[in-house]
Amino acid sequence: GYGSDQAYLRYQRMSKNAPNIVILGHLSENILRNSMRIRDLYSTSREYGLKPRFIWGQDGDLELVPLPDINAEEFERILGLASPPLVLEHEYFNPGGLANPVLVTPPFTWSLLRSLGHFRLKARLQGVPSYHAFYHPDHPADGLRVTAGIFRNFARDVRQAGGQPLLLIFAGPGDVEFLQENNESVYQSLVDIMDREGLLYVDMAPVLLEYLGDRDPQELIVLGHYNEEGNKLVATAVEAFMRQRL
C-alpha cells in the first residue's frame, strides 16, 4: 500500500543516519494512497494492503492515523464481503462512500446506476487520470493539503537534520498526455504550492514530454512502473538538477 506518506514515515525512522541529500519520491497517483488505510478498497486486489495515513489535525498540522488494528473478520466486513458492514474511520474509499466504490447487490439496476458515480468512471468519461480531481483544493478527500503537508514537513525535518531535501514527482503516461494537451500538470496545484514555498523538486512530466517527442509514453512503462530506459531518464534528470542547484 506504499504511498508518499509511508516514504516520509520511513525517513523519520532512519533520519539519524541520513545522507546530505534526501529525496522523497511521489508518484502522481499517490494522492489516492495518501487518502486511504486499506489499499484493497480501491485496487480491486486482495493483498491485505493495510497502511497508516495522515489527516489534517485540529492543530493545523499533520496527524498520524496508525495502521488499522483489525482482525480477518473485520477486514472482510470493511471490504463489504461479510455482514454486518464495518466502516473504517479515516478511510476515504469505504464501500458506498464519497468515492462510490459500489457493492453489486440486488436490485442490480440500482447498483449499476450508482456505479456511474465511481471516481474512476467519472475520470474516464472526462478523459483525465483517475486522480485528477483529488488534486483540487476543495476535494473532500483533502489529499492536496495532506500531501503538501507531507512535503513541507519532510523538507523541514531534513533541514533540521542538516541535510538538503529534494522532492521527485514521478509522472505516468496520463500525466504526460495531460501536460501536452493542457499546458499544465494534472497535479498543477501541488506544483504551485512547492513553487510558492520554495521547495526544490524534479517534475518528471515535462522531462518525459521533451524526451519522448512523438513516442508513446507507454513505451517507458512496464507493469505500471518505469522500465530501464525510464529509470535511466529519472537518474539523469535528478543528477542534472543536483549539479545545477545543490
C-alpha positions in Angstrom: 0.0 0.0 0.0 3.0 2.3 -0.3 2.3 6.0 -0.5 4.4 9.1 -0.2 3.1 9.2 3.4 4.8 5.9 4.2 8.0 7.1 2.5 8.0 10.0 4.9 7.5 7.7 7.8 10.4 5.6 6.7 12.6 8.6 6.6 11.6 9.5 10.1 12.9 6.1 11.3 16.2 6.4 9.5 16.9 10.2 9.8 19.7 9.8 12.4 21.8 8.3 9.6 20.5 10.4 6.8 22.8 11.5 3.9 23.5 15.0 2.9 20.8 15.0 0.2 17.5 13.1 0.9 15.0 12.5 -1.9 11.3 11.8 -1.3 9.5 10.3 -4.3 5.8 10.9 -5.1 4.1 9.1 -7.9 1.3 11.3 -9.2 -1.2 8.6 -8.3 0.0 8.5 -4.7 -2.5 11.2 -3.7 -5.1 8.4 -3.7 -2.9 6.2 -1.5 -2.4 9.2 0.9 -6.2 9.2 1.4 -6.5 5.5 2.4 -5.7 3.0 5.1 -6.6 -0.2 3.1 -5.4 -0.3 -0.4 -7.6 -3.3 -1.3 -10.6 -0.9 -1.3 -9.5 0.8 -4.4 -7.1 -1.5 -6.2 -9.6 -4.5 -6.8 -6.9 -6.8 -5.5 -6.7 -8.9 -2.3 -3.3 -8.0 -0.9 -4.3 -7.1 2.7 -2.7 -3.7 1.9 -3.1 -2.1 5.3 -1.3 1.2 5.8 -1.2 4.2 8.2 -2.1 7.6 6.8 -2.0 11.3 7.8 -5.0 13.6 8.2 -5.1 17.3 8.8 -5.3 17.7 12.5 -7.2 20.4 14.5 -3.8 22.0 15.5 -3.2 22.9 11.8 -0.6 20.2 11.1 -0.5 16.6 10.1 -1.8 14.0 12.5 -0.8 10.4 12.0 -3.6 7.8 11.9 -2.0 4.4 12.7 -2.1 1.1 10.8 -5.6 -0.3 11.2 -5.8 -2.8 14.1 -8.4 -5.2 12.7 -8.8 -9.0 12.5 -9.6 -11.1 9.4 -13.4 -11.0 10.1 -13.4 -7.2 10.4 -11.3 -6.9 7.3 -13.9 -8.8 5.3 -16.7 -6.6 6.7 -14.8 -3.4 5.8 -14.5 -4.7 2.2 -18.2 -5.5 2.1 -17.7 -9.2 1.8 -19.2 -10.1 5.1 -22.1 -8.7 7.3 -22.7 -6.5 9.0 -20.8 -3.9 7.2 -18.0 -2.1 9.0 -16.9 1.4 8.2 -13.2 2.1 8.8 -12.5 5.6 10.3 -10.4 7.9 8.2 -10.7 5.7 5.1 -11.9 7.7 2.1 -12.6 4.6 -0.1 -15.1 2.8 2.2 -17.8 1.0 0.1 -20.7 3.2 -0.6 -18.7 6.3 0.5 -17.9 9.5 -1.4 -15.6 7.7 -3.8 -18.6 5.4 -4.5 -16.9 2.0 -4.7 -20.2 0.2 -5.2 -21.1 -3.3 -3.9 -23.1 -5.1 -6.5 -26.2 -6.2 -4.6 -29.9 -6.6 -5.5 -31.6 -4.6 -7.0 -28.8 -4.8 -9.6 -30.2 -2.0 -11.7 -29.8 0.4 -8.8 -26.2 -0.9 -8.2 -25.5 -0.2 -11.9 -26.9 3.3 -11.7 -24.9 4.0 -8.5 -21.7 2.8 -10.2 -21.9 5.8 -12.6 -20.7 8.0 -9.7 -17.5 6.0 -9.2 -14.5 8.3 -9.3 -12.6 6.1 -11.8 -15.6 6.1 -14.2 -16.2 9.8 -14.0 -12.5 10.5 -14.7 -12.6 8.1 -17.7 -15.6 9.9 -19.1 -13.8 13.2 -18.7 -10.7 11.9 -20.3 -8.4 12.6 -17.3 -6.4 10.4 -15.0 -8.4 8.9 -12.1 -6.6 11.1 -9.5 -7.1 14.4 -11.3 -10.0 15.6 -9.1 -8.1 14.6 -5.9 -5.6 17.4 -6.6 -8.3 20.0 -6.4 -8.1 22.1 -3.1 -11.8 21.5 -2.4 -11.9 17.8 -2.9 -13.4 16.1 0.1 -10.5 13.6 0.5 -8.3 16.6 1.4 -5.5 14.8 -0.4 -3.8 18.0 -1.6 -3.5 19.6 1.8 -2.3 16.3 3.3 0.2 15.6 0.5 1.6 19.2 0.6 1.9 18.9 4.4 3.9 15.7 4.0 6.3 17.5 1.6 6.5 20.5 3.9 7.3 18.5 7.0 9.7 16.3 5.2 11.7 19.3 3.9 11.7 20.8 7.5 12.9 17.6 9.1 15.7 17.1 6.6 16.9 20.7 7.0 16.8 20.3 10.8 19.0 17.2 10.4 21.5 19.2 8.4 20.6 17.8 5.0 19.1 19.1 1.8 15.6 17.9 0.8 14.6 17.2 -2.8 11.2 16.1 -4.0 10.8 13.9 -7.0 7.5 13.7 -8.8 7.1 10.5 -10.9 4.7 11.1 -13.8 2.8 8.5 -15.6 1.6 8.3 -19.3 -1.6 10.1 -18.4 0.3 13.0 -16.8 2.4 13.4 -20.0 -0.6 13.4 -22.2 -2.5 15.8 -20.0 0.5 18.2 -19.9 0.8 18.1 -23.7 -2.9 18.8 -24.2 -3.5 21.4 -21.5 -0.1 23.0 -21.0 -0.3 22.4 -17.2 0.1 19.4 -15.0 -2.6 17.1 -13.6 -1.0 18.0 -10.2 -0.5 21.7 -11.0 -2.0 22.7 -7.7 0.8 20.7 -5.9 3.4 22.2 -8.2 2.1 25.7 -7.3 2.4 25.0 -3.6 6.0 23.7 -4.0 6.9 26.8 -6.0 5.3 29.2 -3.5 7.0 27.6 -0.5 10.4 27.3 -2.2 10.6 23.5 -2.1 13.1 22.0 -4.5 11.7 19.4 -6.8 12.2 17.5 -10.1 9.0 17.0 -12.0 9.3 14.2 -14.5 6.2 15.1 -16.6 7.9 17.9 -18.6 11.2 15.8 -18.7 9.3 12.9 -20.2 7.4 15.1 -22.7 10.6 16.6 -24.0 12.4 13.3 -24.2 9.7 11.3 -25.9 8.8 13.6 -28.7 6.3 11.7 -30.8 6.8 8.4 -29.0 4.0 6.8 -26.9 4.7 7.3 -23.1 3.7 3.7 -22.6 7.0 2.7 -24.2 8.7 3.6 -20.9 6.3 1.7 -18.7 6.2 -2.0 -17.7 3.6 -3.3 -15.2 2.8 0.3 -14.1 6.4 1.3 -13.4 9.3 2.8 -15.4 11.3 0.4 -17.4 15.1 0.5 -17.7 15.0 3.4 -20.1 12.6 5.4 -17.9 14.7 4.8 -14.8 17.8 6.0 -16.6 16.0 9.1 -17.6 14.9 9.8 -14.0 18.5 9.3 -12.8 19.8 11.6 -15.5 17.3 14.3 -14.6 17.9 14.1 -10.9 21.7 14.2 -11.4 21.4 17.3 -13.7 19.2 19.1 -11.2 21.6 18.3 -8.3 24.6 19.5 -10.2 22.8 22.8 -11.1 21.0 23.6 -7.8 22.6 21.7 -4.9 
